[in-house]
Amino acid sequence: MAILEDDRLVELLVDRPDSHRSVGDIYVGKVEAVLPGIQAAFVDIGAEKSAFLHASDLIEAEEDEDPEDREPDDADEENGNGNGNGDGGNGRGEGKGGAQVVTNRRGRSRRRQAPNIADELKRGQTKLVQVIKEAIGTKGPRVTAQVSLAGRFLVYMPFASKVGVSRKIEARDQRAKLREMVTKLVPADSGGWIIRTVADDLTEASCK
């Protein structure tokens, strides 16, 4: 699918039916097991292998992230050990006060208060989840409860509450301007939004 503006190609989307990808797919899953020791759960989404859901993926992230900004290395580090049911060597650690500290290869870290997985999920419970990493080898897919729907300029997160800006837009004045503009345009209490990297020069007219 091609998207044109003033007869100029601005975006090209290619669908390859022979190469199925599940990242971005949304499922109503069923919790198969809750493992407090690694603060994670396994969720049946109808795939060959159960999906891995970490406690930190139950809550809204502190760091603004455009889906296109996510680096493969970051995702690989966050998916546990070789059998998909551990957390060794994944760049996660416990901060003070029970905060979950996540560090990626670029040395960036973000602290967020992850809930106790046993308080949030029970075996047999249904949960809306979205695939964020494909199944690979012996590991099933990784999922998050923070569902997001990406458009050209904005990412909509129905279960979040803030308006954020892609971290690749670095100019502080521009970040503030974009956040103020989108906050004014979107309905109050409509969920969370992230302004994508491509929206760096977004105008109010284009946003509408």
Beta strands, then each sheet from edge to edge (+ up, - down):
strand 1: 2-5
strand 2: 8-12
strand 3: 26-35
strand 4: 40-44
strand 5: 51-54
strand 6: 92-94
strand 7: 99-103
strand 8: 109-113
strand 9: 126-133
strand 10: 142-144
strand 11: 149-150
strand 12: 154-157
strand 13: 163-165
strand 14: 192-195
sheet 1: 1+ 2-
sheet 2: 5+ 4- 3+ 9- 10+
sheet 3: 6+ 7- 8+
sheet 4: 11+ 12- 14+ 13+
end
